[in-house]
Amino acid sequence: MGTELVKRGSGSGVVPGVASALLPGLGQLINGESDKAIGVFAVWVVAGAAFVTSLPLIGGAAAVIAGGTHLYGIIDGYFTGKRKR
């Protein structure tokens, strides 16, 4: 009975999800997915840099990509963390 309570209340996906909210890819790194963590972080950095340094139309598209990558990292970190525990 105590084991079930720990499993339900542990919130094992919360830490990776919050970590990815702070820095995209960090949640994947916490979940042990280093290749995915590098990929998420790299896409976020490149798209963010393109947003900051490019023309308005291209910058808008880069901002959407950076935001989508950030959101993907949060969601993936959370659900992968829940699945692994």
Contacts in CASP RR format, 6 or more apart in sequence:
PFRMAT RR
TARGET T0000
AUTHOR 0000-0000-0000
METHOD contacts of the structure
MODEL  1
MGTELVKRGSGSGVVPGVASALLPGLGQLINGESDKAIGVFAVWVVAGAA
FVTSLPLIGGAAAVIAGGTHLYGIIDGYFTGKRKR
7 85 0 8 1.000
10 85 0 8 1.000
11 82 0 8 1.000
11 85 0 8 1.000
12 81 0 8 1.000
12 82 0 8 1.000
12 84 0 8 1.000
12 85 0 8 1.000
13 77 0 8 1.000
13 78 0 8 1.000
13 79 0 8 1.000
13 80 0 8 1.000
13 81 0 8 1.000
13 82 0 8 1.000
13 85 0 8 1.000
14 78 0 8 1.000
15 27 0 8 1.000
15 30 0 8 1.000
16 26 0 8 1.000
16 27 0 8 1.000
16 28 0 8 1.000
16 30 0 8 1.000
16 31 0 8 1.000
16 77 0 8 1.000
16 78 0 8 1.000
16 80 0 8 1.000
16 81 0 8 1.000
17 27 0 8 1.000
17 73 0 8 1.000
17 74 0 8 1.000
17 75 0 8 1.000
17 77 0 8 1.000
17 78 0 8 1.000
19 25 0 8 1.000
19 26 0 8 1.000
19 27 0 8 1.000
19 29 0 8 1.000
19 30 0 8 1.000
19 77 0 8 1.000
20 26 0 8 1.000
20 27 0 8 1.000
20 28 0 8 1.000
20 40 0 8 1.000
20 70 0 8 1.000
20 73 0 8 1.000
20 74 0 8 1.000
20 76 0 8 1.000
20 77 0 8 1.000
20 78 0 8 1.000
21 70 0 8 1.000
21 74 0 8 1.000
23 41 0 8 1.000
24 40 0 8 1.000
24 41 0 8 1.000
24 44 0 8 1.000
24 69 0 8 1.000
24 70 0 8 1.000
24 73 0 8 1.000
24 74 0 8 1.000
25 36 0 8 1.000
25 37 0 8 1.000
25 38 0 8 1.000
25 39 0 8 1.000
25 40 0 8 1.000
25 41 0 8 1.000
25 44 0 8 1.000
25 73 0 8 1.000
26 37 0 8 1.000
27 37 0 8 1.000
27 73 0 8 1.000
27 77 0 8 1.000
28 34 0 8 1.000
28 36 0 8 1.000
28 37 0 8 1.000
28 40 0 8 1.000
28 73 0 8 1.000
28 76 0 8 1.000
28 77 0 8 1.000
28 80 0 8 1.000
29 37 0 8 1.000
30 77 0 8 1.000
31 77 0 8 1.000
31 80 0 8 1.000
31 81 0 8 1.000
31 84 0 8 1.000
33 80 0 8 1.000
36 76 0 8 1.000
40 69 0 8 1.000
40 72 0 8 1.000
40 73 0 8 1.000
40 76 0 8 1.000
43 65 0 8 1.000
43 66 0 8 1.000
43 69 0 8 1.000
44 66 0 8 1.000
44 67 0 8 1.000
44 69 0 8 1.000
44 70 0 8 1.000
47 62 0 8 1.000
47 63 0 8 1.000
47 65 0 8 1.000
47 66 0 8 1.000
47 67 0 8 1.000
47 69 0 8 1.000
48 62 0 8 1.000
48 63 0 8 1.000
48 66 0 8 1.000
50 58 0 8 1.000
50 59 0 8 1.000
50 62 0 8 1.000
51 59 0 8 1.000
51 60 0 8 1.000
51 62 0 8 1.000
51 63 0 8 1.000
51 66 0 8 1.000
54 62 0 8 1.000
END
